Amino acid sequence: MKRFYSWVHSGALAAALLALPSAASAQRGDSVYIEDRMNQLQQTITMLTGQLEQLQYKNQQLQQQLEKMQTDHEFRLDQLEGKKGGAPRAPSVPPPPTGPNTAAAPPASGAQGEQLYHDAFKLLQDGDYAGAEKSFRTFVQRNPQHPLAGNAQYWLGETYYARRDYQNAMISFAEGYKVYKTSPKGPDNLLKLGITLGVLNKKQEACAVFVRFAQDYPRATDLQKRRADQERHRAGCG
């Protein structure tokens, strides 16, 4: 009987030992799965952020068009009153919108450029990163002073980052911060530059960027600040 229990015990132990590699493999598989899911979620958030950006820009354009129509309407009323002998009043022009995320209205001649930007973003959403890269680069080269140029420079960097071309992503985000520091995407360019430097194992440079982020963008959004703190700790900046 003792022999039987000894055999059962040793058999169970052997089975458990044989199962260990499978459990370890399962854990590795879970880690890979979680990492893939995190990457997918990050890309989804990126896409949603871009869609929100486009909606805000279109809403601003509609607001400006409405204000212009209102001003034109008041001007016509003033002209009619003047013809009737009344003293024409000066048309009331609403003040331009202000705020850190406010972009100026593009000039009439920039309609084609704006369409190019939206076409490039559509390619990015569709996962055509090479096509989006080409379109965003063309947009920035042709329209360096356009209100959306800083945004385009940021999304250009994202086309590289999504393909793990971190070297070109680093260059693109650095250019976005340097040239379009005050644009709505200025904080995002600098933040993503720090993240990319971390991926490239350039710890010292990445930590310097995260310090610069806090100095240059004290009014960044809470989400941007939290992300900067998370990435700073991940890079081991202390």
C-alpha positions in Angstrom: 0.0 0.0 0.0 2.9 2.4 0.9 4.4 1.5 -2.5 1.1 2.5 -4.2 0.9 5.8 -2.4 4.6 6.5 -3.2 3.9 5.7 -6.9 0.9 8.0 -7.0 2.7 10.7 -5.2 5.8 10.5 -7.5 3.5 10.3 -10.6 1.6 13.4 -9.6 4.8 15.2 -8.9 6.2 14.3 -12.3 3.0 15.4 -13.9 3.2 18.7 -12.1 6.8 19.2 -13.1 5.9 18.5 -16.7 3.1 21.0 -16.6 5.4 23.8 -15.4 6.8 24.6 -18.9 3.3 24.8 -20.3 2.3 27.2 -17.5 5.3 29.3 -18.2 4.5 29.3 -21.8 1.0 30.4 -21.0 2.2 33.2 -19.0 4.5 34.4 -21.8 1.6 34.1 -24.2 -0.5 36.2 -21.8 2.2 38.8 -21.6 2.4 39.0 -25.4 -1.4 39.2 -25.7 -1.6 42.0 -23.1 1.2 43.9 -24.8 -0.6 43.5 -28.2 -3.9 44.6 -26.7 -2.2 47.7 -25.1 -0.7 48.6 -28.5 -4.1 48.2 -30.2 -5.8 50.4 -27.5 -3.1 53.1 -27.9 -3.7 53.1 -31.7 -7.4 53.3 -31.1 -7.0 56.3 -28.8 -4.7 57.9 -31.3 -7.4 57.5 -34.0 -10.2 58.8 -31.8 -8.1 61.8 -30.8 -7.6 62.6 -34.5 -11.3 62.3 -35.2 -12.1 64.6 -32.3 -9.5 67.0 -33.6 -11.1 67.1 -37.1 -14.6 67.6 -35.6 -13.3 70.5 -33.5 -11.7 72.1 -36.5 -14.8 71.7 -38.7 -17.0 73.1 -35.9 -14.8 76.1 -35.6 -15.0 76.7 -39.4 -18.8 76.5 -39.2 -18.8 79.0 -36.3 -16.7 81.4 -38.3 -18.9 81.0 -41.4 -21.9 81.7 -39.2 -20.3 84.8 -37.8 -19.4 86.1 -41.2 -23.0 85.5 -42.4 -24.3 87.4 -39.4 -22.0 90.3 -40.1 -22.9 90.4 -43.8 -26.6 90.3 -42.8 -26.2 93.2 -40.4 -24.3 95.2 -43.0 -27.1 94.8 -45.5 -29.7 95.9 -43.0 -27.5 99.0 -42.3 -27.4 99.7 -46.0 -31.2 99.5 -46.2 -31.6 101.8 -43.2 -29.2 104.3 -44.8 -31.3 104.4 -48.0 -34.4 105.1 -45.8 -32.6 108.1 -44.3 -31.6 106.5 -41.0 -28.0 106.7 -39.8 -26.2 103.4 -40.6 -24.7 101.7 -37.6 -21.4 100.0 -37.7 -21.7 96.3 -38.2 -20.9 94.3 -35.1 -18.1 91.9 -35.7 -17.8 89.1 -33.1 -14.3 88.8 -31.5 -12.2 85.9 -32.8 -12.3 82.7 -30.7 -9.4 82.4 -28.3 -7.8 79.6 -26.4 -4.8 77.2 -26.5 -6.5 74.9 -29.0 -7.8 77.6 -31.3 -6.6 77.5 -34.9 -7.0 80.5 -37.2 -9.2 80.1 -40.2 -7.3 79.0 -43.3 -7.1 81.4 -46.2 -9.5 80.8 -49.1 -6.6 79.7 -51.3 -5.8 76.9 -48.7 -8.9 74.9 -49.4 -6.9 72.4 -51.5 -4.3 72.1 -48.8 -7.0 71.4 -46.2 -8.5 68.7 -48.3 -5.0 67.1 -48.6 -4.8 67.1 -44.8 -8.1 65.3 -44.4 -7.2 62.8 -47.2 -4.0 62.1 -45.4 -5.8 61.5 -42.1 -8.2 59.2 -43.8 -5.3 57.1 -45.1 -3.9 57.0 -41.5 -7.3 55.8 -40.2 -7.3 53.1 -42.9 -3.9 51.8 -41.8 -2.2 53.0 -45.0 0.8 54.4 -43.1 3.0 54.8 -46.2 0.4 56.7 -48.1 -0.4 58.9 -45.0 3.3 59.6 -44.6 3.6 60.8 -48.1 0.4 63.0 -47.9 1.2 64.6 -44.6 4.8 65.4 -45.7 3.4 66.9 -48.9 0.9 69.0 -46.9 3.6 70.4 -44.5 6.0 71.2 -47.4 3.3 73.0 -49.4 1.6 74.7 -46.4 4.2 75.3 -43.7 2.2 78.2 -42.3 -1.2 76.6 -42.3 -3.0 76.3 -39.0 -3.0 72.5 -39.4 0.7 72.3 -40.2 1.7 71.4 -36.6 -1.0 68.7 -36.5 0.2 67.3 -39.8 3.8 67.2 -38.5 2.6 65.2 -35.5 0.6 62.7 -37.5 3.6 62.3 -39.8 5.6 61.2 -36.8 2.8 58.8 -35.9 2.9 57.1 -39.4 6.6 56.2 -38.6 5.9 55.2 -35.0 3.0 52.9 -36.0 5.5 51.0 -38.3 8.2 51.0 -35.5 10.4 53.2 -37.6 11.4 55.0 -34.4 14.4 56.8 -35.8 12.3 58.7 -38.3 9.5 59.1 -35.8 12.0 60.8 -33.4 13.2 63.2 -36.1 9.6 64.0 -37.1 8.4 64.7 -33.5 11.5 66.8 -32.8 10.8 68.8 -35.9 7.2 69.3 -34.8 8.3 70.6 -31.4 11.0 72.8 -32.8 8.9 74.4 -35.6 5.4 74.2 -34.2 6.0 74.6 -30.5 2.9 76.8 -30.0 0.6 74.8 -32.2 -2.3 72.7 -30.6 -0.1 69.6 -31.2 3.0 71.1 -29.7 2.6 69.2 -26.3 1.9 66.0 -28.2 4.9 66.3 -30.4 7.2 66.8 -27.4 5.6 64.1 -25.3 5.8 61.5 -28.2 9.4 62.6 -28.7 10.2 61.6 -25.2 8.4 58.3 -25.6 10.2 57.5 -28.8 13.6 58.3 -27.2 12.7 55.9 -24.4 11.9 53.1 -27.0 15.3 53.8 -28.5 17.0 53.3 -25.1 18.1 57.0 -25.0 17.2 57.3 -21.3 19.1 60.5 -20.6 17.6 62.3 -23.6 14.1 61.0 -22.8 14.3 62.2 -19.2 15.4 65.6 -20.4 12.4 65.8 -22.7 10.0 65.0 -19.9 11.5 67.7 -17.8 11.2 70.1 -20.7 7.5 69.1 -21.2 6.6 70.2 -17.7 8.5 73.5 -18.2 7.1 74.4 -21.6 3.6 73.2 -21.2 2.4 73.8 -17.7 -1.2 74.2 -19.1 -1.2 70.8 -20.8 -4.3 68.7 -20.4 -4.5 66.4 -17.4 -4.3 63.4 -19.7 -1.1 64.7 -21.3 0.4 65.3 -17.8 -0.5 61.9 -16.6 0.9 60.3 -19.7 4.2 62.3 -19.3 4.4 61.1 -15.6 3.8 57.5 -16.6 6.4 57.5 -19.3 8.9 59.3 -17.1 8.6 56.6 -14.5 8.7 53.9 -17.1 12.0 55.4 -18.4 13.4 55.3 -14.9 13.9 59.0 -14.7 13.2 59.0 -11.0 
